């Protein structure tokens, strides 16, 4: 049995196919292009969604800032600066308490997601450009 297997393996020597290398390389390049295109569309959709959500988030932030009375606290700085200097700790606490923190976090997180997805879209476009030249 061992002798027969040895003879079979000796007869079936591997001859490399000249087209195999180019076929494998083109398959790798096509797969890489497909992955780059999918990432580009995912990041672009995330960027557009965050940009679309950013408009109402900023509107909500400005509405909450107007409702919170933060502008009145800032007007105290210009109208009665002496009392602000005397009671600066209480003034800072009042400012911090009147900030609409949730609206600010929401708007800033959407801004962060937009710029992050914009960065990755540019990176994928650059990667796609390098794939086209290769």
C-alpha positions in Angstrom: 0.0 0.0 0.0 2.8 2.4 0.9 4.6 1.6 -2.3 1.6 2.3 -4.4 1.1 5.7 -2.7 4.7 6.7 -3.3 4.4 5.8 -7.0 1.2 7.8 -7.3 2.7 10.9 -5.6 5.8 10.7 -7.8 3.7 10.6 -11.0 1.5 13.5 -9.9 4.2 16.1 -9.6 2.8 19.6 -9.1 3.2 21.9 -12.1 2.4 25.5 -11.4 -0.1 27.3 -13.5 1.2 30.5 -14.9 -2.3 32.1 -14.8 -2.9 31.1 -11.2 -0.8 33.9 -9.7 -2.6 36.6 -11.7 -6.0 35.0 -11.0 -5.3 35.0 -7.2 -3.9 38.5 -7.3 -6.9 39.9 -9.2 -9.3 38.1 -6.8 -7.5 39.7 -3.9 -7.6 43.2 -5.5 -11.3 42.8 -6.3 -12.1 41.7 -2.8 -10.1 44.7 -1.4 -12.0 47.1 -3.7 -15.3 45.7 -2.6 -14.5 46.0 1.1 -13.2 49.6 0.5 -16.4 50.5 -1.3 -18.6 48.9 1.4 -16.7 50.8 4.1 -17.0 54.0 2.1 -20.8 53.7 1.9 -21.2 52.8 5.6 -19.1 55.7 6.7 -20.8 58.1 4.3 -24.3 57.0 5.5 -23.2 57.4 9.1 -21.8 60.9 8.3 -25.0 62.0 6.5 -27.2 60.6 9.3 -25.2 62.4 12.0 -25.3 65.6 9.9 -29.0 65.3 9.5 -29.4 64.7 13.2 -27.1 67.6 14.1 -29.5 70.2 12.7 -32.4 69.5 15.2 -29.8 68.8 18.0 -28.3 72.3 17.6 -31.8 73.8 17.4 -32.7 71.9 20.6 -29.5 73.1 22.3 -30.2 76.8 21.5 -33.8 76.4 22.7 -32.6 74.8 26.0 -30.0 77.5 26.4 -32.7 80.1 26.0 -35.0 78.4 28.6 -32.2 77.8 31.1 -31.6 81.5 31.8 -27.9 81.2 31.0 -28.0 84.5 29.1 -29.3 86.3 32.1 -26.4 85.1 34.2 -24.0 86.3 31.5 -25.7 89.7 31.4 -24.9 90.0 35.1 -21.2 90.1 34.2 -21.7 93.3 32.3 -24.3 95.0 34.5 -23.0 94.2 38.0 -19.4 93.1 37.8 -18.6 94.0 41.5 -21.1 91.5 42.9 -19.8 88.8 40.5 -16.3 89.3 41.9 -17.6 89.1 45.5 -19.7 86.0 44.9 -17.8 84.3 42.1 -18.2 80.8 43.6 -21.9 81.0 43.7 -22.0 82.6 40.3 -19.9 79.7 38.8 -22.2 77.1 40.5 -25.3 78.9 39.1 -23.8 78.9 35.6 -22.9 75.2 35.9 -26.4 74.4 37.2 -28.2 76.2 34.4 -26.3 74.6 31.6 -28.3 72.2 29.4 -25.9 69.3 29.8 -27.9 66.6 27.9 -28.5 68.8 24.9 -24.8 69.8 24.8 -23.7 66.1 25.0 -26.1 65.1 22.3 -25.0 67.9 19.9 -21.3 67.4 20.6 -21.5 63.6 20.2 -23.3 64.0 16.8 -20.6 66.5 15.8 -17.9 64.0 16.9 -19.5 61.2 14.9 -19.8 63.4 11.8 -16.1 64.4 11.9 -15.0 60.9 12.6 -17.0 59.4 9.8 -15.8 62.2 7.5 -12.2 61.3 8.4 -12.9 57.6 7.6 -14.6 58.5 4.3 -11.6 60.5 3.3 -9.3 57.6 4.3 -11.4 55.1 2.3 -11.4 57.4 -0.7 -7.6 57.6 -0.5 -7.3 53.9 -0.1 -9.6 53.4 -3.1 -7.3 55.7 -5.1 -4.3 53.7 -4.2 -6.1 50.5 -5.2 -6.8 51.9 -8.6 -3.2 52.7 -9.2 -1.9 49.3 -8.0 
